[in-house]
């Protein structure tokens, strides 16, 4: 796994990083075939002792679910001489994924939507199915493409082991320091503060990072969507979910209804937000640092 030095340093400390797949994403999205070829060639040259490479990024899926992008990657791999491309994609039951993804997008100002607005526009299952169909189009004699789906909702605590087994190598005894800080999800109050900052035109990323790193053991909480919103989302994606279930192990099928997934809902939007003294200290320190720079 070719890892940029700046990411390697954070990983050694046990801090989550964006993953090396971001570099591949950027090269593909630039529209330059030469950029993609040069990136992979550099990694091949720097790691001559290895026959396989893994690029990992949560957002890489969105890049590859586009025919033009996927064709560019295929052409680059053909030029370099690779004959096989394997893709491992972790999916998640739709409602829990939408709620979690809303929180992650809020942290980085990539959405200012409320949870119900976000779910009303949630289109992840359609994108996953689009990738399945693109793999069928791309797969030919010049490049063998293997796509494997696994459902994160059934693999809690086993994701790392699943990835190592997929790679066909022994699971390391210890992947990360047990006491390492992680990129935790925010509480509902923290998330709403970040969302309102983004709506006001300020990027809340620094504050979100401060919350996660300064208070890593604080239990995250999530805004609760309405049952109506979830039911509409499931109805909209039922055919997509049924098709995706054909790609998953029988015991890891995606939920097909809000009742089956059993997530907590609310009849009205939550409008009361509380902060502990520790959270207020993080807010004050983050804002004070920003104001001093101004």
RANORBEL-V784102 format. One record per helix or strand of 2 or more residues. SS is the DSSP state (hx for helix, st for strand). FROM is the first residue (numbers start at 0). LEN is the number of residues. Records with the same first field share a line. If there is no record, write none. Layout:
BEGIN
SS: FROM-LEN  FROM-LEN
END
This chain:
BEGIN
hx: 4-8  20-9  32-14  59-5  66-14  93-14  114-6  123-15  151-3  158-9  187-12  204-10  226-19  249-3  257-4  276-17
st: 83-8  142-9
END
